[in-house]
Amino acid sequence: MMMNQSQEKLYVIRNYYDVEVWNIDRVIQDDNGETRVYALRKDSGSWSASWKLSDIQESSKMAFSEAELQPELERRRALYELKDGQIHCQYCHKAVDEKSAISYRVISYANYGSRGRLGKYCSRDCANFDQMAHEG
């Protein structure tokens, strides 16, 4: 995937399988000779960002056309879209059958008091990672 001067949009996957469209503001060479792409998103306030062109070209989450993102979007939909009888893992947000989900109480006095919060997870690892994330 190469960038040409006529490209005005950058497509970025956010929130698992939503695609944001960023308007390309300018493309410049930085001090290290790396091509940088500056983009703006104005649909919800005013956002701006900068990426190295090489990072965009190597990424499965960014492209100059929405069609280039389709394989990654399909992979993510298979992982994260809920089907009947499924819930999202509390930690990684993957779709998991409700019957096979693991219930785990995350103890965090600062966030939930002495009772903690009961969550459903796809694996014991995700439950442990969520517990570690809530420890100070």
Secondary structure, 3 states (H helix, E strand, C coil): CCCCCCCCEEEEEECCCEEEEEEEEEEEECCCCCEEEEEEECCCCCEEEEEEHHHHHHCCCEECCHHHHHHHHHHHHHHHCCCCCEEECCCCCCEEEHHHCEEEEEEEHHHHEEEEEEEEECCHHHHHHHHHHCCC
